[in-house]
Amino acid sequence: MSLDELLGRAQQLVDDGATPALQLAVARDGELVAFETFGAATDDSRFCVFSTTKPVVASVVWQLLGEGLLDPDQRVADLIPEFATHGKDVVTLDQVLLHTAGFPGATLDPRTGADPAVRREAFARWELEWEPGTRFEYHAESAHWVLADLIERVTGLDFRDAVEQRVTSPLGLPRVLGIASEEQGDVVAGVAVGAAPTPEHDELLAIANDPQVRATGVPGGGGIMTAATLARFYQALLHNPDGLWDTEVLRDATTRVRNDFDDPMMEVPVHRTRGLVLAGDDGLHQFRQAMFGAACSPGAYGHAGAFSQVAWADPATGTSFVCVKNGYGEDMVADAMHVMPLADLAAALP
């Protein structure tokens, strides 16, 4: 496999109408190997990366674990009293990180969630859907609103500022969460591709395109960045420059599966760590929520985003790969089939 093949396949996706714009980045040894943009965008364009945002936010929690400011076994309600309603007083931080907390369907208006008072009023209303710790169900947005509030409680910083001050700025990366409306001129709008959008589709389009939502910075799916920024973040996870994270906490987050309940959608063990998805050695890595390439090693880790946004790193090769796009197909399985060949080619790069 060659880099030219990867770039050619990316261009073909745009030419075939699968997406109006696509951007990808490959990095190794702390440096970008490739960063290319195809279609109606430029290398300066930023994209909504949806749930690939989750590990960036979780990485602040990892820092706080290393500093002793948070503990995996502590109850969320001990720090967020408003959360101790409807049986949620038993929910632990670990369960939130692992998507076993029992409130996957809880909602919060993405336009106002950055307001702590609004957020905590919502927490008080949320109800458990099943007993915490007994199963996995993807908490698409709800879990990371809780993480954002915990970050604010223990740091005294707005969660968006905490991500910037604690993670992206020390890594030489730009702000990625909570982009002011006047600074959104280079953000590529999401476009529905194919069949008529569903209500879920429309909600995700709002996260990508609504200036107020972009400014809010949905912690579970509203990151705004280039593929290069995210690929560099994953290089930081591989190399931990200047000891940004406690070594043992980072090792745990990138190597130790703590949730292996079955995914009710894909019907495979989820292989989740505290914030990431681990490939594993059972041959099922391409069915997990990280869009791993076929040749990724068992130690590869990452997290996918809606409409087949791809982000992972493979310690065996030192490669990190990110692919983001603004074409949002109604059929997410078909959408993934368009993008998976790119992940396969990236994983097989010499």
N, C-alpha and C positions, 0 to 999 in steps of 0.2 A: 504494500500500500504506500501511496505517496501523498504529500501535502497537495500537490496539484490535483490529484483525484478528488480529495476532500473539497477543495475550493470549486472544482468543476461541478461536483454534485450539488453543492450549495447554489451555484448559479442556475443550475437546471431546475431546482425547486421554484425559484422566482420566475424563470422563463415559462414554466408549466402552469403558473397561476396558483400554486399552492399557498403563496404568501406574497404580499406586495413588497415586503422588505425583510431581510434576514441579515443577522450579524453573527459572526463566530470568532472565537479566539482560542488559540492553543498556546499553552505556556509550559516551560520546563526550566528547572534550575533557577527559579525566581524571576525568569525573564519571559517576555512574549516571544513565541516562535512565529506566530501568525495572528493577524488581526485584520479581518476583511469584512466589508459591508456590501450587500448586494441589493439591487432594486432601488426603491424610493426612499433612500436614507444615505447618510454619509458616516464616516468613522466617528464623527463628533456627535452623532445621534444617540440619544438614550432611549431605552425601551422599558416598559413595565415588565418585570421579570417574574411576577406572580410568586408562587410558593418557593422559588429558589431563594427568596428573601429570608426564609425561616432560619437557615443555619447562621446567617449574619447576625440576626437578633439573638439566637441561642448562644452565639459566641460571647456575647456580653454576660449572659448568665454563667457561662463557664468561667469567665474571669471572677465573677462574684463568688462562685463556689471555691475557687482557688484562694480567694482572700478571706474566706470564712464568713462572708456576709450573707450567704445563703447556704442552706443545707438540703440535699436531695430529699431527705425524709421529713422535713418540716412541713407542717400543714399550711396551705396557702392562707387560710383564715387567720393564722397567727399574725400575719403581716397585713392582710387585707380583711379587716373585720366585716366589711360589707359582704364578703363572699360566704360567710357562715350561715347561709340560709338554705332551706329545702334539702337538707342532708349533705350539703357540700362542705361542711366543716371538717370532714374526714379526708378530703382530697389533698394529696401531697404534691410538692413541686415535681418530684420524679414522674408522677402520673401525668402531670400536665406536659412535661417534656416528651413523654413516650406515647401520648395520644391514647391513654387508657383511663382518663379522668372521668368519663361518663357524661360529658355535656357537648358532644360533637355538633349538635344542631343549634346551640345557643347563638343568638345574633346580637349584633351591635351596629348601629348606623355608622358606616365608614366615614361619613362626612363630619361626625362629631365625636368619634371615639378618642381623639387626642385630649379631650377635656376630661380631667380626672373625675370630676363630680358626675358627669354624664356616664362615664364608664362604670363607676362604682355603683350608681343606681341600677345600671343594667345587670351587674354582677348579682345584686340582691334579688333580682327577678328571675335569674336563670335557675332552671330546675334540672336535677339529674335525670338522665334517660335510662341509666342502668348502673349497677353497683361499680364504683371506681375500682380499677385494678383487675377486673374480671374478663376484659376483652379489649380488642383494638377496634376503634373506628376513627377515621381521620377527622381530627378537629381542624377543619380547613382554615378557619379564622379565629375561632373562640379561644383556643389555647394560648395563642401568642398575644392576645389582648391581656390575658392574665400575666404572661411573662413581662409584657411592657409595664404593667402596673407594679409588679414586683421590682423591676429595675428602678422605677421612679421612687419607690418607697425606700430602698436601701442606699441609693446614690444621691438622692435629692435633685437629680437631673431629669428634665424632660427625656422620655425614652429615645426620641429621635436624636437629641443632642448627645445622649449617652453613647449611642451607636457611633456617632461621628467622633466624639472626643476619645472614646476608649478603643475603637477598632479602626475605622476607616482612616482617620487623620494620622494616627501613628504609622499606618501602612503606606502613607503617601497617596491615599485614595480619596476621591471626592465624597461629599455627602450623598447618601443613597436613599434616605428615608425622610419624608417630610420636605418636599421641594416647594418653595414658595411660588405662587402663581406667576410672578414676574420673572421667574427663573426657569420656566417650563417651555421656552421657545424651541428648544432642541429635542423635545420629547416626541417620539413618533406615535401617532394615534393608532390605536388598535382598530382593525377592520374585520367585520364578519365575512367569512368566506364560505361559499357553498349554500346549504339550505338556510331557510329563514331562522334567525336567532331564537333560542328558547329563553324563558325567563332567567335561567341560570346564566346563559350566555350574556344577556343584557346586564346582569349584575356584575359579571366580570369585566364587560366592556366599560361599565361605570368606574370600576377600580382603575382601569387603564387610562381612561379618557377624561374623567371629571376633574377639572382643576382643583376643586375643593378637596376631593378624595386624595389626589396626589399630594396636596399640602398636608393633609392629615397624616399620611404615611401609615397605611394599614400594616401592622407588624408581621402579620402572617402571609402577606401577599402583595404589598404595595411598593416594593423597592423599585427605584428608578435608576438605571445605570446602563453602562455599555457592557458588552460581552467581555471586553478587556478588563474592566474593573472587577467583575466577578471571577474571572480566571486568575487574576492576581490575588484575590482574597483566598482562593483555594491553594495557591502556591504558599501563602502565609500559613495555612493549616499544615501543609507538608513540612515547612521549614521553621516555623515559630520564631520569626526574627525578633531579636532582643528580648526573648522570653515573654512575649506579649501575653501568653497564657501559661498557667501553671503546667509543668510538663506532664504530671500524672493525670490531671483533669483533662488535658488535651488528648493524651493517649487513650483515656477511657472513652472520650467522645468520638474518637476516630477509629477505634478498634473493637470495642466491647458491645456486643448485642445485648440489650436489656429488655427488649420486647420482641418475642417471636410468636405472638398470636397470629392467627391467619388473617390475611386481608380479605374482608368479605367481598370485595370487588374482584380481585385477581386470584383469590383462592390459593395463595402461597404465603408462607411465613413472612412477616413484614421486615424482619431483620433490622430493627431500629435501635439506634444508640440514643444518647441524650442530645438529640437535635439533628441527626443525620440518618441516612439509610446506608447500610453496609452491604456490599455485593454478596459475599459469602461463597462457599465452595460447593453448594448443592446443585449448581447448574441452572438455577432459577433466577439469576440476577437480572435478566432482561425483563422479568415480569414485576420487578420491584419499582417503587416510586422514585427512580433516580435516572432513568433512561441511560443505563450503562451500555457501553458497547460490548459486542460479543466477546472480544478479546480482553476485556478488563479482568484484572486479577481478583482473587477473592477478597483482597484487602482494599479494593476501591471503595470510595464513599462519596456521597453527594445527596442531592435532592432535586427532583424535577419540579416544574411549575405548570400551571394550567396552559393548555394549548401547546404542549410539548416544548416548553422551555427546558433546556438541558444544562446541568452543571454538575461536574464530578471531578475528582482527583484520583489518581492511581499511584500509590506509593511504589509499586513495583517498577514503574517506568519514570516516575517523577512528573508525569504529564497531568495537567489540568485542562479540561475542555468545557467550553460554554458555547451554547447556541441559543440565540433569542430571535424572536420574530414577531411581526405584528399582524399576521394573518391568523384569525381565530376560527378554525373549522368547527361546525356544530357537532360533527362526529369525531370525538376525541381519539378514538381508536384509529380511525383512518388518518387523523392528523399525526399521530405517533408513527404510523407506518411510513409517512413521508420523511420524518426526521431521523428515525432509527438508523438508516444507512450512514448518516453523517457521524453518529456516535460510534458505529462500527468501524468506520474508516479512521476516526481519531484514535480509537483504542488500539488499532493495529499499526499506527505510525512507528517507524523504526527509531 
